[in-house]
Amino acid sequence: MAKDKPETVAVHAGHMSAEHFGAVNTPVYRASTILFPTLDAMESRDKPYVYGRRGTPSSKSLEDAVTALEGGTRTVLCPSGANAIATAILSVCRAGDHLLMVDSCYNPTRIFCDKLLKRFGVETTFYDPLIGADIEKLFKPNTTAVFCESPGSLTFEIQDIPAIARVAHAKGASVLLDNTWGTPLYFNAFAHGVDLSIMAATKYVGGHADVMMGYVCANASHAERLHATHDELGLCASGDDCFLALRGLRTMPLRLKQHQENGLKLARWLMARPEVECVLHPALESDPGHALWKRDFTGACGLFGVVLKPASHEALSAFMNNLTLFGMGFSWGGYESLIVTSHTHRTAKPFHTDGPLIRIHAGLEDADDLIADLEKGFERMARAS
Ligand SMILES: *Cc1c(COP(=O)(O)O)cnc(C)c1O
């Protein structure tokens, strides 16, 4: 049988209509206690659901859908993307281990390594995102995992994940990936050698700026320890949030197409502006990561970086304040456009810009309307300079 395309999987995976009177969507299960009919049933624990924290049909539907879309073996749901990252790392590290972490990681990931992991006796070395197979030189006898994020948060470098995975696996180490930007639609983590695929489902899975959620999907060799760690940490996601995330997942392929198209249109327009030094977007032919992106990715989402020419705080405020369609706020992946200033925290390979670094999330509005909004912002900026 031919394998279904991701668009088809996203629509159908995880359905439990037959168990719910034909309702298309699995209803919200709000449950802590699950009652057993008899002493034998309670002691054998062979029911599919035994306690709210350990799963309900709401979480099972979402887990199954994610596992199918990722092409993995098992998925665990976490209360946030940041927590999913921590859970994945804890499942492959013990005291005395060494972790290789990409220098362009999401900053809370860096903080987790520098603070909590260090406190529990795991040492982290941050590495240049462009290191490729040379990562071999950074391995120590106790290196147990390599963590990747591609493209990098804020700076958008594309990593050579297959090259890194080949080295890591030859050394017996696990490969973890924060795949929030690529999503399983545009970057197939397991096909490129990843063992644990992590996503901040808060972003494109939820897709509507109203749910906090993370997941980790494991391949066969990592499923058991991932599940055990998740259970030992006592993690779960609420039925309401599972419902919203699964509802979002159903339309994620369609939304991503539009985010991609709008993002590229804005990126190309910005590249031609005199106020812009450069645009950080791997799907642009001029981007240093474009060749690798083209080899490994099948699309781009709506998130990219822009380096502006040096501008005063007043000029930047004039540009960003009073935009009518771009909101200023953290997170991304919702249907609305966003703009924020970015500050990097690098230690392995500093990332320097002369002018301000900003990050744009292209939402689902009409792209020309978005461009008009930015254009007015640049006019205000010129008047304030
Ligand atoms: C937002 C984000 C996270 C964290 O997700 P939360 O749900 O906000 O905790 C992790 N990784 C990346 C790349 C992100 O952009």
The ligand as a Gaussian input file, in Angstrom:
#p B3LYP/6-31G(d) Opt

LIG

0 1
 C        8.980000      28.702000      21.487000
 C       10.042000      27.726000      21.290000
 C       10.256000      26.710000      22.226000
 C        9.526000      26.635000      23.534000
 O        8.169000      26.430000      23.444000
 P        7.185000      26.868000      24.632000
 O        5.949000      26.114000      24.355000
 O        7.058000      28.356000      24.552000
 O        7.844000      26.442000      25.930000
 C       11.221000      25.771000      21.937000
 N       11.956000      25.824000      20.813000
 C       11.781000      26.786000      19.904000
 C       12.622000      26.783000      18.677000
 C       10.826000      27.778000      20.112000
 O       10.698000      28.757000      19.213000

